[in-house]
Structures are given as structure tokens and as C-alpha cells.
Amino acid sequence: MTWTAVAAITAVLIIYGLICFYIGFNGWVWLRLNRPMRKFKYAYIALIIFLSVSLFAGRFIPIPFLSLIGGYWMVIVGYGLLIMPIVNLLVFLLKKRGI
């Protein structure tokens, strides 16, 4: 494996990690509005990590269940990247107007 391939794989994994962090963090901010959810913080982090890793684990470990979870996670990531920036912008603008 060449250094170019290693750099490309590393860049893809870093970008994927940042996207998963963005989705997980926004999900936690939306769940945090309900104060009793604070006690589930570590369970939520573990769930996001499991979902993020299941995409790659389902490809390399022959367990169909992980592949299925990874596929659904990619759907969530795809739609989340389309919807979350719009929602964040709308919430910001509504807070700025005082609504």
C-alpha cells in the first residue's frame, strides 16, 4: 500500500468521523432539551460510536446484522447532512429574531 493510499484512507476516515460527530452532537443537543436525558450521556455516545463503526465492521466481519445496521446508519447520515444544516440555520435565525 502506497503512502498516497494511506493518506486517502486516513482523510476519508477523518471526514467520516467528523460527520458522525456532527450528527451525534446535534442529536445530543436536541435530546438535551429534556433534562432527565443527561444520565444517558455515555449510553448515547456508545450508541453513536457503535452505529458509526458498524458500517466498517459489517463490511469486514461477515455478520449480516452489522451490515444492515451500517446501511441504515448511512441513510441517517445522508439525510442528516441534508436536513441538519438547514434546521440549525433556521433555529439560529429564529432565536436571533426572538421567536
Contacts in CASP RR format, 6 or more apart in sequence:
PFRMAT RR
TARGET T0000
AUTHOR 0000-0000-0000
METHOD contacts of the structure
MODEL  1
MTWTAVAAITAVLIIYGLICFYIGFNGWVWLRLNRPMRKFKYAYIALIIF
LSVSLFAGRFIPIPFLSLIGGYWMVIVGYGLLIMPIVNLLVFLLKKRGI
16 52 0 8 1.000
17 52 0 8 1.000
19 77 0 8 1.000
19 81 0 8 1.000
20 48 0 8 1.000
20 51 0 8 1.000
20 52 0 8 1.000
20 77 0 8 1.000
22 84 0 8 1.000
23 48 0 8 1.000
23 76 0 8 1.000
23 77 0 8 1.000
23 80 0 8 1.000
23 81 0 8 1.000
23 84 0 8 1.000
24 44 0 8 1.000
24 48 0 8 1.000
26 84 0 8 1.000
26 88 0 8 1.000
28 41 0 8 1.000
28 44 0 8 1.000
31 37 0 8 1.000
31 44 0 8 1.000
32 38 0 8 1.000
37 44 0 8 1.000
51 69 0 8 1.000
51 70 0 8 1.000
51 73 0 8 1.000
51 76 0 8 1.000
52 73 0 8 1.000
54 66 0 8 1.000
54 69 0 8 1.000
54 70 0 8 1.000
54 73 0 8 1.000
55 70 0 8 1.000
55 71 0 8 1.000
55 73 0 8 1.000
55 74 0 8 1.000
57 63 0 8 1.000
57 66 0 8 1.000
58 66 0 8 1.000
58 67 0 8 1.000
58 69 0 8 1.000
58 70 0 8 1.000
59 67 0 8 1.000
END
